[in-house]
Amino acid sequence: MGKVDAPVTASVAADGKSQPECINSSNPFHECSDYCLRKIAEARQRLDDEVPDSWKRPPEERTVHPDCINASNPYHDCSEYCFKRIADAKAGSERAEQEPPAIDAGKSDAAEQQSDDNEAEKPDGYPQMTEKQKKLFELQLKMNEARKANQQAMVAEKKRMEPRGESRGVSKQKWLEDRKKKIGKLLDSNGLDMSKAYMLDTQETAEAKYKKWEKEPAPHGWDVFNQKTLYDAYKKRTKNIEIDMEAYNKAKESDPEFYRDASSLQYGKVSKVPEENIDKMVKELKEREEKRQSFSRRRKFNEDKDIDSINDRNEHFNKKIERAFGKYTLEIKNNLERGTALPD
């Protein structure tokens, strides 16, 4: 420990001020005494004794490679890690020289001059690298940017190909809101409130609404094949058929076994049927067949789907082609859209 000079201590303490190195300097009412100054001097001496000599001046003998990025540091001593990095950088620069980047043949002299001017104006952000190392580093940055762009394109393509979620509820909600606003304007113009919105309905609209409420729901599940459903379908088919009751009663009176059962001797015998009745039956069967062919289940329209057709017929044809060959041409289509398709 070094000794503290007593006259200096006394002169500083006489000022009655707090030293910034004192542990009580944050106290605005504290005034350093001889004890504080002696502790400060001892702490300074202790710090000087603990600092090694190698930290006070640069090492006289050290191994520094001129290509090391820390060569400008006077205290740096190259280790095996530094030499390994330098060797890797040299190997990468040699590979870059063997495979120089292709330059477009159609590039004009003006464009080359402009690029040279831009490079000259661009500040050097890597002062510790050689030209080859800078070139290799820039190539690595370009590869990283291309990798990120390709990854983003793949994610966007995956989202586009995923099935679209159910949007019927959103569209219905929007339709209800628009309808409510429209009805609200009409009610305000007529001086009515929302509870009396039914007064705006016309007679035809009210009848259609009540008829819709009275309509029974369509059968589903096993109810489609029960006797009641089959009987209702039979009544629906025979509702529009014209019946000649006079001819029916005459045929029933002329044949005592008009309603035959299994014990009848005439079971299986074909009775005489007028030609006009056969024509009516054939006409009804043809109408039913045409109605079945014209029936089409309503399908939802996907607004986010890419448009690849010019009309409805072409769209229907493209859907058939997609169902048959879509899984085989998916990779080719994706490569063409990304621009990564390679020629044969």
C-alpha positions in Angstrom: 0.0 0.0 0.0 1.3 3.5 -0.8 1.4 6.2 1.7 -0.9 9.3 1.4 0.8 12.6 1.3 -0.4 14.4 4.5 -0.1 18.1 3.3 -2.1 17.4 0.1 -4.8 15.6 2.1 -5.1 18.4 4.5 -5.3 21.0 1.8 -8.0 19.1 -0.1 -10.0 18.4 3.1 -9.9 22.1 4.0 -12.0 22.9 0.9 -14.9 21.1 2.5 -16.0 19.5 -0.8 -17.0 16.0 -1.7 -14.8 14.1 -4.1 -16.4 12.2 -7.0 -14.6 9.0 -6.1 -15.9 8.9 -2.6 -18.5 6.3 -1.8 -20.6 9.0 -0.1 -20.5 11.5 -3.0 -24.2 11.0 -3.7 -25.0 12.6 -0.4 -25.4 16.4 -1.0 -24.6 17.1 2.7 -21.4 15.0 2.8 -18.0 16.7 3.0 -14.9 14.6 2.5 -12.5 14.4 5.4 -9.0 13.1 5.8 -10.4 9.6 6.2 -12.2 9.7 2.8 -9.1 11.0 1.0 -7.0 8.3 2.5 -9.4 5.6 1.4 -9.5 7.0 -2.1 -5.7 7.0 -2.3 -5.5 3.5 -1.1 -8.0 2.3 -3.6 -6.1 3.9 -6.5 -2.8 2.3 -5.3 -4.6 -1.1 -5.0 -5.9 -0.8 -8.6 -2.4 0.0 -9.9 -0.9 -3.0 -8.2 -3.6 -5.4 -9.5 -3.3 -4.4 -13.2 -0.7 -6.6 -15.0 2.2 -5.1 -16.9 1.0 -6.6 -20.2 -2.1 -4.4 -20.0 -0.2 -1.2 -19.6 1.8 -1.5 -22.8 1.5 -3.6 -26.0 3.3 -7.0 -26.0 6.7 -6.8 -27.4 6.6 -10.3 -29.1 3.3 -11.4 -30.7 2.2 -13.4 -33.8 -0.2 -11.5 -36.0 -1.1 -12.6 -39.6 -1.5 -9.6 -42.0 -4.8 -11.0 -43.4 -6.4 -11.3 -39.9 -9.4 -9.0 -39.4 -8.0 -8.0 -36.0 -4.5 -7.2 -37.2 -5.0 -3.5 -36.4 -5.4 -4.3 -32.7 -2.0 -3.8 -31.0 -2.9 -6.2 -28.2 -4.2 -9.0 -30.5 -2.3 -12.3 -30.8 -3.4 -14.6 -33.6 -4.5 -18.1 -32.5 -5.4 -21.3 -34.4 -8.9 -20.0 -34.9 -7.6 -16.9 -36.7 -5.4 -19.0 -39.0 -8.3 -21.4 -39.8 -10.6 -18.5 -40.7 -7.9 -17.0 -43.0 -7.4 -20.4 -44.7 -11.1 -20.8 -45.3 -11.4 -17.3 -46.7 -8.5 -18.0 -49.2 -10.1 -21.2 -50.3 -13.4 -19.5 -50.9 -11.8 -16.7 -52.9 -10.0 -19.3 -55.0 -13.3 -21.0 -55.8 -14.8 -17.7 -56.7 -12.0 -16.9 -59.1 -12.3 -20.3 -60.8 -16.1 -19.7 -61.4 -16.4 -16.0 -62.2 -20.0 -14.7 -62.5 -21.5 -14.5 -66.0 -21.8 -11.0 -67.5 -24.7 -10.2 -69.9 -23.4 -9.8 -73.4 -25.8 -7.1 -74.2 -24.7 -4.8 -71.3 -23.8 -1.4 -72.7 -20.7 0.7 -71.9 -22.9 3.3 -70.4 -24.4 0.8 -67.9 -20.9 -0.4 -67.0 -19.7 3.2 -66.4 -22.7 3.9 -64.3 -22.1 0.7 -62.2 -18.5 1.7 -61.7 -19.5 5.2 -60.6 -22.0 3.7 -58.1 -19.3 1.4 -56.7 -16.9 4.3 -56.4 -19.5 6.3 -54.5 -20.5 3.4 -52.3 -18.7 3.6 -48.9 -16.4 0.8 -48.0 -18.2 -1.0 -45.1 -15.6 -3.8 -44.7 -12.2 -2.0 -44.3 -10.6 -5.1 -42.7 -11.4 -7.5 -45.7 -9.5 -8.0 -48.9 -11.2 -7.6 -52.2 -11.7 -11.4 -52.5 -13.2 -11.6 -49.1 -15.6 -8.8 -49.8 -16.6 -10.4 -53.0 -17.2 -13.7 -51.2 -19.2 -12.0 -48.5 -21.4 -10.2 -51.0 -22.1 -13.5 -52.8 -23.1 -15.1 -49.5 -25.5 -12.1 -48.8 -27.1 -12.6 -52.2 -27.6 -16.3 -51.6 -29.3 -15.6 -48.2 -31.6 -13.0 -49.9 -32.5 -15.5 -52.6 -33.2 -18.2 -50.0 -35.5 -15.9 -48.0 -37.4 -14.9 -51.1 -37.8 -18.5 -52.2 -39.1 -19.4 -48.7 -41.6 -16.6 -48.7 -42.8 -17.6 -52.2 -43.3 -21.2 -51.0 -45.3 -20.1 -48.0 -47.5 -17.8 -50.1 -48.1 -20.6 -52.6 -49.0 -23.1 -49.8 -51.5 -20.6 -48.4 -53.0 -20.1 -51.9 -53.4 -23.8 -52.5 -55.0 -24.6 -49.1 -58.8 -25.0 -49.2 -60.6 -21.8 -48.4 -62.4 -21.6 -45.1 -66.2 -21.3 -44.7 -67.2 -17.8 -45.7 -70.9 -18.2 -46.0 -71.6 -16.9 -42.5 -69.6 -13.7 -43.2 -71.4 -13.1 -46.5 -74.8 -13.7 -44.8 -73.9 -11.3 -42.0 -73.0 -8.6 -44.4 -76.2 -9.1 -46.3 -78.2 -8.9 -43.1 -76.4 -5.7 -42.1 -77.1 -4.1 -45.6 -80.7 -5.1 -45.4 -81.1 -3.8 -41.9 -79.7 -0.4 -43.0 -82.0 -0.3 -46.0 -85.1 -1.1 -43.9 -84.0 1.4 -41.3 -84.0 4.2 -43.8 -87.5 3.3 -45.0 -88.8 3.1 -41.5 -87.3 6.5 -40.7 -88.9 8.0 -43.8 -92.3 6.6 -42.8 -91.9 7.5 -39.1 -91.9 3.8 -37.8 -89.6 1.9 -35.5 -87.9 -1.4 -36.1 -90.6 -3.4 -34.3 -93.1 -2.5 -37.1 -90.9 -3.5 -40.0 -93.5 -6.0 -41.1 -95.7 -3.1 -42.3 -93.3 -2.5 -45.2 -94.0 -6.0 -46.6 -96.4 -6.3 -49.6 -99.1 -8.9 -49.9 -97.1 -11.1 -52.2 -94.1 -10.9 -49.9 -96.1 -11.8 -46.8 -97.8 -14.7 -48.6 -94.5 -16.1 -49.7 -93.1 -15.7 -46.2 -96.0 -17.5 -44.6 -95.9 -20.3 -47.2 -92.2 -20.7 -46.5 -92.8 -21.0 -42.8 -95.5 -23.6 -43.3 -93.3 -25.7 -45.6 -92.1 -28.9 -44.0 -88.3 -29.6 -44.0 -87.0 -32.1 -46.6 -86.4 -35.7 -45.3 -82.9 -36.7 -44.5 -81.1 -39.9 -43.3 -83.2 -43.0 -43.1 -86.4 -41.0 -43.4 -85.9 -40.9 -47.1 -86.8 -44.6 -47.5 -89.8 -44.9 -45.0 -93.3 -45.5 -46.2 -94.6 -42.0 -45.6 -91.9 -40.4 -47.6 -92.4 -42.8 -50.5 -96.2 -42.2 -50.4 -95.6 -38.4 -50.4 -93.4 -38.7 -53.4 -96.1 -40.8 -55.2 -98.7 -38.2 -54.5 -96.4 -35.5 -55.8 -95.9 -37.4 -59.1 -99.6 -38.1 -59.6 -100.7 -34.6 -58.7 -100.4 -33.2 -62.2 -101.8 -36.3 -64.0 -105.3 -35.9 -65.4 -107.7 -38.7 -64.4 -110.9 -39.7 -66.4 -113.2 -40.9 -63.7 -115.9 -42.0 -66.2 -113.5 -44.4 -68.0 -112.2 -45.6 -64.7 -115.7 -46.5 -63.4 -116.6 -48.2 -66.7 -113.5 -50.4 -66.6 -114.2 -51.3 -63.0 -117.8 -52.4 -63.8 -116.8 -54.4 -66.8 -114.2 -56.5 -65.0 -115.4 -58.2 -61.8 -111.8 -58.9 -60.7 -110.5 -55.4 -61.4 -108.6 -55.5 -58.2 -106.9 -58.9 -58.4 -105.1 -60.6 -55.5 -102.8 -63.6 -55.4 -105.6 -66.2 -55.3 -107.3 -64.9 -58.4 -107.3 -67.2 -61.5 -106.6 -64.2 -63.7 -103.5 -63.2 -61.7 -100.8 -62.0 -64.0 -103.2 -61.4 -66.9 -102.6 -58.1 -68.6 -105.7 -56.0 -68.9 -106.4 -53.8 -71.9 -105.0 -50.3 -71.4 -105.9 -47.4 -73.7 -103.1 -46.0 -75.8 -103.6 -42.5 -74.5 -103.0 -43.7 -71.0 -99.7 -45.3 -72.1 -98.7 -42.0 -73.8 -99.4 -40.1 -70.5 -97.2 -42.5 -68.6 -94.4 -42.2 -71.1 -94.7 -38.4 -71.1 -94.5 -38.3 -67.2 -91.4 -40.5 -67.2 -89.7 -38.3 -69.8 -90.4 -35.2 -67.8 -89.1 -36.7 -64.7 -85.9 -37.8 -66.5 -85.4 -34.3 -67.9 -85.9 -32.8 -64.5 -83.4 -35.1 -62.9 -80.8 -34.2 -65.6 -81.3 -30.5 -65.2 -81.0 -30.6 -61.4 -77.6 -29.4 -60.2 -76.5 -28.9 -56.6 -75.6 -25.3 -55.8 -71.9 -24.9 -55.1 -70.1 -22.1 -53.3 -68.1 -19.6 -55.4 -64.5 -19.2 -54.3 -63.4 -15.6 -54.8 -59.8 -16.2 -54.0 -59.3 -18.9 -56.6 -57.1 -18.1 -59.6 -59.1 -17.5 -62.8 -57.8 -19.8 -65.6 -60.9 -19.9 -67.9 -62.6 -17.6 -70.5 -66.2 -18.8 -70.0 -68.3 -21.2 -68.0 -67.8 -24.0 -70.5 -64.1 -23.7 -70.4 -64.1 -23.5 -66.6 -66.1 -26.8 -66.4 -63.6 -28.4 -68.8 -60.6 -27.2 -66.7 -62.2 -28.7 -63.6 -62.4 -32.1 -65.3 -58.8 -31.9 -66.4 -57.7 -30.8 -62.9 -59.5 -33.8 -61.3 -57.9 -36.2 -63.8 -54.3 -34.9 -64.1 -53.9 -32.2 -61.4 -51.8 -34.3 -59.0 -49.4 -35.2 -61.9 -48.9 -31.6 -63.1 -48.8 -29.9 -59.8 -45.0 -29.7 -59.6 -44.7 -28.4 -63.1 -47.3 -25.7 -62.6 -45.6 -24.5 -59.4 -42.2 -24.3 -61.1 -43.7 -22.3 -63.9 -45.3 -19.9 -61.5 -42.2 -19.5 -59.4 -40.0 -19.2 -62.5 -37.7 -22.1 -61.3 -38.6 -24.5 -64.2 -35.5 -26.0 -65.8 -35.4 -26.7 -69.6 -34.9 -30.3 -70.7 
